[in-house]
Amino acid sequence: MEFMMKRNILMLMAAVTLSNLVNAQEDAGGCKDHPILTRLENFYISGCEENYNELQLRTSSSTTETKEGTLFYIYYRYNFDAGIKAKSALQIIRNYEVAITNNGGKLVYKNSNGMEAAVEATYHLSTKEKEYWVQLTNFAGTDNAVEAFTLNVLEMEAMKQEVDANEMFEAINKNGFIALYINFETGKSEIKPESVPTIDQIVDMLKQNPGLKISIEGHTDNVGNAQSNQSLSESRAKSVMNALTSKGISVSRLTSKGWGATKPVADNGTEDGKAKNRRVEIVKQ
């Protein structure tokens, strides 16, 4: 009797141990989540790579763009042994959208209906240090129960414009204007901290050249309606003017206006083009 009890206990312990091994899926060796994105519950990494490479990103149903940078490839698989209902493709896409938009990024493209085309999503996030392109693709399983998917994260050095007061003045004298890429809060007119050095250089240029008068002119891309773009461009130009006057520049030397999306300098059909069109021009008066 004692022998049978010991045997049953050993069998139970073995069953529990086996169950834990089945439920605790481990990541592939050397693989981990990308620092800017945490994984979805009950997914594990079955493969990963990291290298400098190109990535083709879908930006609309009919267009793609190819970017290059440090590419992180992470292949996630769902652990069905967890006993929890699998997520739909739309749930996964929305989860990443919330994570990225909460950090100031945006959803560029999504197709969550595999009946029409491959299930896929593209996101963009820009920080002071880096620019990120995030792609969800290679969904396996069904739209309602995803078994696996690929997360591609492309890291690029953030577009920086380092121009000093003398270079600004030379450009304005030569061309009559200079285009500056001042960063604002998304959809707002608040100047981001990383663009304060650019504002300081405009101030230095005006202080070094007391006879110079300028017009500060805001431009947007074509996202949104014409009225909102016009209003945004005006408020951003005025925000720059207010920043200059707060640093001692007389308002009598400054005017501001907005052009909305009416004067693009690049193709609004690409994300790079849109970035170039979102600018502030300093125009000599």
N, C-alpha and C positions, 0 to 999 in steps of 0.2 A: 504493500500500500504506500509506504513511504517512498519507494523507488518510483512508483507511478506518479506521485505528486511532484517529485523532483523533475521527472521527465516532462510533465505537462508544463511546469514553470519554465523549463529551458526552451520548450517549443514556443511558448508565448513570448519569451524574451527575443527569440530569433525572429518571430513574426513582426514584433514591434520594430526591431532593428532594420529588417528588410523594408518595412513600410516607410521608415524615416529616410532610408536611402533613396526610395522611389520618389518621395515627395520633395526632398531637398536637392533639386537640380542645381548643379554647380556650373559656374561660368567656365568657358574654355580657358586654358592656361594663358596668363598674361593679358586677358581681356578685362575691361572695366568700362563703366559708363563715361560718356563725355562730360567734362566738368560743368557745362552750362545746362545739361539736361539730365534729370533723374529718370530711371526706368519706370515703366508701368508695372503695376502689381502682378505677380505670378509669371513674369517673363524672365528668361535667363539668356545669357549670351552664348551662342554656340560657335561663333567665329568673329574675328575682327582683324583689321589691318590699319596701318597708318603710314602715309607716304605723301610726298609732294606729287600732285597729279591734277588732271583736269576732271571736271564734273559737268555733265550736261543737265541743265535744269529746265523744267517746263515752267514757263511764265504765263502761258494762256493755253487754251485748247488747241491753238494752231501755231504757237511759237515756242522756241527753246533758246536758251543762252548758254554758252560754254564759259565757265570760270575756271581759274586755276589757283591753287594754294595748297595748304596742308590738308589732306583729305583723311578724315576718320571714317572708316567703314565698320559698322557694328550690325551683326545679324542676330536679332532677337527671336527666340522661340517661346511658345506658350507651354506652360507646364499643366497639362490637363489632369495630372494626378493630384493637383491641389484640390480638386473637387468643387471648383468655383466656375460659374458660367464664363465662357470666353467673351472677350469684348468684340464689338463690331468694328469694321473699318472706320466708320464715321466717328465712333467713340474715341478711337486711337488718334485720329486726325484732330479732333476737337481738343483732346487732352494736351497735345503738343502746341496747338494754337494758343490755348490759355497760358501755358508756361512761357511761350515766347512773347506774346503780347503784353503780359504782365511785366516784362523786362524791357518794354519799349519797341519790340519788333512787330512784325506783321505777317499775316498769311498772304502770300502772293498768288498762289494757285492751289486748287484742290479738285479732285474728282474722286468721290467716295462711292460711285456707282460703277461696279465692274462691268455692267451690261453695256455701257457706252464706250469705255476705254479703260486702260489699266488704272487700277486704284493707285493714286499718287497725290502727294502734296508737297508744296515748296514754300519755305518761309525765309524771311530775311530779318537779320538783327544786326544793328551797328552799335558798337560801344566806342569809348574813347581810344582804346588800344587796338581793337580788331573789328573786322566785318565778318559776319557769319552767314553762310547760306546753309539751310537745313533742308534735307530731302527725305521724305518717306516714300518707299517704293518696294517692289518685289513682294507684295502681299501674297501669302499662301493661305489656303483654306477657303472659306466662303466670306461674303460680305458681312454676314451675321456672326461668324465665329472664326476669327483670325487665328491661324496656327503659327504664323511667322511673318516677319517683315524686316526690311533693311532700313537702317537709319544712317544716312550720310551727312556728315558735318564738315563743311569746307571752311577753313579759317583763312582769312586774307588780312593783310595789314590794312588798317583803317586809312581812308583817303585823308591825307593831311595837306594843308596848305600853309606852308611856312613862308611868309613874305613880310619883309620889314618895311619900315616907314619910307626909306629911300627908294626901295623897289616899287612901292605903291606910287610914289610921286613921279618916278620916271615913266611908269606905265600910263598914268593919267596924262602927263604932258605929251607922250608919244601918241596915244590912242584916243585920248579924251575920256577914258573910263578904265576901270579895272573891275573884273568880276571876282567876288569873294564868296567862299563857301562857308557861311556862318551857320552853325548848327543851332536849331531851335527845338523846343519840345514838340513832339509829334502833334500836328494840327493846331499848334498854339504859337504865340509870339515871344514866349520867354526864351532868352538866349541861354544856351547850355554853358556850363562852366568852362568846357574845353575851348570855347570860342572867345573867351575873355581876352587872351593874348592878342588875337586879331583886332579886337576893339581897341586895345591899348596901342597897337601900331597905327591905327587910323588917327587916334588922338595925337600921337607923337608927330605924325606927318602934318597934321593941321597946326600944331604948335610950332613946328619948324618952318612952316610956310604960312605966316599970318595973313597973307593976302589971298589965300586960296579959299574959294567957296565951292561947296559940293551939293549935289543932289543925291540922296540915298534912295535907291529904287529897288523894290522887291519884286521877285519873280517866282512863280511856282511851276510845278509840272501840271499835267492835265487831269490828274486824279481828282474826282469830285466835280461839282457843277461850277459854271463860270462865275456865278455870283459869290460863292464861298471862297473860291480861289482869289478873286479880286480883293475881297475883304481881308483875307489872310495876308496877301502880299502887302497891302497897305499897312496893316498892323505890325508886320515884321519890320518894314522900313522905318516906321515910327518908333519901334522899340530900339532899333539901332541908333536913331537920332537921339532918343532920350538917354541912351547909355553914354553918348558922346557929350551931351550937355551936362550930365552928372559928373563928368570928369573935367569940367572947366571950359568946354568949347562953347562959344557964344552961339545962341540959336539963330542970330542974324546971318551966320555963315552957312546955315543948313536949311535944306528943304527935303521933303520926303514925298514919295508917291509909290503906288503899286501898279503893276501891269498884269497881274494874274498870270494866266498861261498863254497870253497873246504874243509873247516874243521868245519862243523856244530857240535854243542854240544847239540842240541835239534831238535825236529821235526819241519821242515819248513812248515809242513802242518797246523800248528796252529799259531795264532797271538802271543801267549805267547812264542812259540818256536822261531819264527822269532826274537822277541825282545831279547831273550837270545843269539841268533847267531850274532846279531849286537853288537860287543864288541871290545875292545882293550885289548890285552894281553901284560903285561909287563914281559918279559922273561929274566932270569938271564944269563949273558954271561960268 
